[in-house]
C-alpha cells in the first residue's frame, strides 16, 4: 500500500510540476487560473485532469479544440512517480523521504524549464538552496548543516570556476580569431549546482557534477553526430545537472566511497 500511495503522490505532484514548468517562465501564477488548455483557454474538466490516464483516454488531444497535448505532460507525471518510488526504496518511510521528494521536485521543474526555455529561474534555485539548508537544521532528516553548507559552496564554486576558465582563458583564441562562441554555462547553472550540493553534500555533489559533465559530453557528441545540433549551438546543461543530482541523491555516498577505495589508489599507483 505504501508503494502505491507514493506512486500516486508522484503522479499528482508530477501534474503540478507540469503547471510550474509551463507557467513560471511566462511569469504566470501557478495557482490561478485553474488548469486550462493553452491553445483554446477552455478550463480542463476534473475527469480530464487525471495524470497519464486522461492523456490516454483523450488520445493526446484537447476535448474542446482537438489540438494535440504535448507528450511532456504524461512523461513528467510518469517520471515523477518512478522517482518517488525509487526515493521510497532508498529512504523508506522516514523524514529523509520527504527531503528527497522535495529535492526531486526542484530537479524536475528546473530541468524541464531549462530544456524548454533554456533558462534556469534564479528565484527557484535560491528557494531550493534555502529549503535544503532549513532541512539540514533538523536531525530527523539525517543530514547535517555543515555538509549541506559545504556541498552548496563547492557545487556553486565548481561551476563558477568552470565558467571563469572558459570565459577568460579557453575562449580567448576564438575571440582573437573573430569567432563568437556561446558560453557553455550561465549564472543559472551556478545556483542550480549550489542547490545540488546543499541536498547531496560534498560527496554526493562531487559524484553528481562528475556525472553531469560526463552525461553532457556524451549526449552533446551524439547530438552532433546525428546532426541534431550545429557547431556552437547551445545545449541546456540543467537536465544533466538534474540527472547528476539524482545519482548523487541515491548513490552518491556509495560511488564516492568506491572511487576513493578502489579507483583513486590505482590511478596514483600507475602515476
C-alpha atoms as one frame of an Amber mdcrd trajectory, in Angstrom:
protein
   0.000   0.000   0.000   2.878   2.392   0.769   4.408   1.804  -2.658   1.066
   2.556  -4.320   0.480   5.706  -2.289   3.958   7.018  -3.082   3.409   6.351
  -6.799   0.028   8.125  -6.752   1.603  11.070  -4.947   4.227  11.186  -7.682
   1.579  11.233 -10.406  -0.362  14.031  -8.715   2.689  16.179  -7.995   4.004
  15.434 -11.472   0.866  17.103 -12.843   1.602  20.122 -10.637   5.229  20.186
 -11.820   3.925  20.412 -15.388   1.996  23.512 -14.392   5.157  25.018 -12.893
   7.223  24.233 -15.995   4.656  25.954 -18.211   3.757  28.972 -16.070   6.881
  30.032 -14.160   8.940  31.059 -17.236   5.936  33.018 -18.502   5.522  34.882
 -15.223   2.088  33.382 -14.579   0.631  32.332 -11.243   0.902  28.611 -10.513
  -2.357  28.702  -8.554  -4.721  30.766 -10.699  -6.426  30.400 -13.088  -7.168
  26.670 -12.808  -5.770  24.230 -15.365  -6.781  25.134 -18.899  -5.850  24.292
 -22.470  -3.010  26.599 -23.613  -4.497  26.622 -27.135  -8.188  27.418 -26.623
  -8.008  28.507 -22.950 -11.005  26.333 -22.056 -10.888  25.023 -18.445  -9.877
  21.386 -18.159 -12.599  19.262 -16.587 -11.639  17.361 -13.451 -12.118  13.999
 -15.179  -9.807  15.149 -17.981  -7.118  16.068 -15.487  -6.272  12.590 -14.189
  -2.498  12.089 -14.554  -1.464   9.889 -17.518  -4.899   8.204 -17.753  -6.669
  11.260 -19.154  -3.965  11.679 -21.795  -4.516   8.091 -22.937  -8.316   8.391
 -22.959  -8.218  11.678 -24.908  -5.557  10.233 -27.239  -3.320  13.182 -26.565
  -5.770  15.867 -27.704  -7.837  18.593 -26.046 -11.504  17.612 -25.683 -12.688
  21.082 -26.769 -10.414  22.236 -29.589  -8.874  18.924 -30.623  -5.359  20.355
 -30.638  -2.561  17.961 -29.626  -1.377  17.895 -25.997   2.363  17.757 -25.511
   3.735  14.323 -24.643   5.712  16.119 -21.945   2.733  16.010 -19.597   2.378
  12.230 -19.180   6.160  11.797 -19.329   6.741  14.204 -16.431   3.938  12.594
 -14.418   5.279   9.064 -15.009   8.874  10.106 -14.334   7.888  11.789 -11.062
   6.031   8.679  -9.901   9.021   6.487 -10.772  11.494   8.726  -8.953   9.263
   8.951  -5.874   9.107   5.152  -5.746  12.917   4.988  -6.042  13.190   7.519
  -3.216  10.903   5.364  -1.072  13.053   2.315  -1.848  16.171   4.276  -0.881
  14.998   6.056   2.274  11.955   4.098   3.425   9.088   5.691   5.319  11.309
   8.276   7.003  11.683  12.056   7.145  14.581  11.676   4.717  11.995  10.603
   2.133  10.284  13.996   2.392  13.611  15.731   1.858  14.334  13.540  -1.158
  10.898  14.173  -2.675  11.291  17.947  -2.338  14.723  17.775  -3.993  13.358
  15.640  -6.840  10.569  18.162  -7.375  13.036  21.032  -7.752  15.181  18.967
 -10.133  12.246  18.087 -12.388  10.883  21.630 -12.584  14.262  23.288 -13.137
  15.360  20.722 -15.720  12.020  20.963 -17.542  12.188  24.762 -17.723  15.799
  24.751 -18.905  15.092  22.095 -21.520  12.125  24.007 -22.939  13.195  27.633
 -22.481  16.988  27.431 -21.956  16.729  29.388 -18.720  17.062  28.455 -15.047
  14.926  30.744 -12.846  17.112  32.375 -10.204  14.350  32.535  -7.600  13.508
  28.842  -7.893  17.128  27.752  -7.413  17.575  30.074  -4.429  14.346  28.739
  -2.898  15.783  25.231  -3.269  19.005  26.261  -1.535  17.132  27.866   1.363
  14.773  24.914   1.823  17.685  22.464   1.667  19.555  24.388   4.372  16.432
  24.530   6.551  16.044  20.744   6.260  19.630  20.289   7.418  18.900  22.158
  10.660  16.745  19.276  11.898  18.361  15.978  12.815  15.315  13.947  11.719
  16.365  14.473   8.096  19.702  12.695   8.674  21.761  15.410   7.024  23.999
  17.883   8.808  24.033  21.629   8.223  27.809  21.567   7.723  27.531  19.012
   4.902  24.733  20.988   3.264  26.659  24.260   3.509  29.932  22.852   2.188
  28.127  20.969  -0.543  26.425  24.150  -1.724  29.625  26.202  -1.654  31.648
  23.581  -3.501  28.902  22.924  -6.059  28.432  26.590  -6.948  32.176  27.184
  -6.768  32.956  24.412  -9.246  30.534  25.745 -11.875  31.752  29.301 -11.285
  35.348  28.147 -11.756  34.457  26.292 -14.970  32.631  29.364 -16.279  35.595
  31.643 -15.493  38.065  29.174 -17.034  36.104  29.165 -20.286  35.417  32.891
 -20.479  38.842  34.247 -19.557  41.204  31.532 -20.822  39.771  28.898 -23.164
  37.584  31.285 -25.186  40.383  33.796 -25.871  41.750  32.078 -29.005  38.263
  32.098 -30.522  37.783  35.802 -29.765  41.154  36.665 -31.335  40.079  34.868
 -34.495  36.800  36.763 -34.502  34.807  33.594 -33.842  31.885  34.073 -31.472
  31.335  31.131 -29.174  28.431  30.880 -26.745  29.300  30.341 -23.117  28.703
  26.769 -22.061  27.264  27.722 -18.672  25.478  30.644 -17.091  24.667  32.013
 -13.663  21.579  29.827 -13.509  23.815  26.763 -13.568  25.816  28.179 -10.646
  22.758  28.453  -8.412  21.452  25.090  -9.636  24.742  23.393  -8.722  24.653
  25.122  -5.332  21.225  23.611  -4.678  22.511  20.214  -5.790  25.319  20.431
  -3.228  23.006  21.571  -0.426  20.853  18.459  -0.823  23.607  15.898  -1.536
  26.616  17.187   0.422  30.249  17.368  -0.768  30.478  13.666  -1.662  27.165
  13.444  -3.480  27.851  16.785  -5.143  31.217  15.556  -6.444  29.628  12.451
  -7.917  26.644  14.388  -9.262  28.693  17.065 -11.009  31.042  14.437 -12.430
  28.089  12.509 -13.840  26.521  15.708 -15.195  29.685  16.577 -17.123  30.070
  13.033 -18.485  26.397  12.810 -19.479  26.563  16.243 -21.089  29.648  15.425
 -23.148  28.268  12.069 -24.328  24.862  13.470 -25.298  26.467  16.515 -26.932
  28.687  14.306 -29.105  25.763  12.049 -30.042  23.563  15.014 -30.991  26.358
  16.409 -33.138  26.943  13.053 -34.882  23.215  12.645 -35.546  23.036  16.172
 -36.954  20.616  17.397 -34.291  22.866  20.315 -33.292  25.191  22.692 -35.113
  28.651  23.895 -34.168  28.360  26.449 -31.359  24.684  25.687 -30.736  23.662
  25.977 -27.094  22.684  22.764 -25.290  20.946  23.242 -21.903  23.077  21.938
 -19.032  20.258  21.950 -16.469  18.876  18.497 -17.387  22.338  16.979 -16.979
  22.740  18.678 -13.600  19.366  17.235 -12.597  20.416  13.761 -13.717  23.664
  14.087 -11.809  21.735  15.311  -8.777  19.611  12.160  -8.831  22.729   9.977
  -8.953  24.205  11.964  -6.069  20.997  11.662  -4.040  20.515   7.921  -4.475
  24.063   6.565  -4.745  26.464   9.480  -4.167  27.959   8.245  -0.887  28.486
   4.707  -2.208  30.026   5.797  -5.526  32.313   8.300  -3.810  33.492   5.678
  -1.311  34.082   3.139  -4.087  36.110   5.687  -6.079  38.301   6.614  -3.098
  38.914   2.991  -2.066  39.301   1.374  -5.496  39.867   3.744  -8.389  41.960
   6.538  -6.902  44.688   4.258  -5.428  45.127   2.616  -8.829  45.429   5.968
 -10.572  48.008   7.143  -8.060  49.898   3.859  -8.291  50.011   3.956 -12.082
  51.093   7.587 -11.958
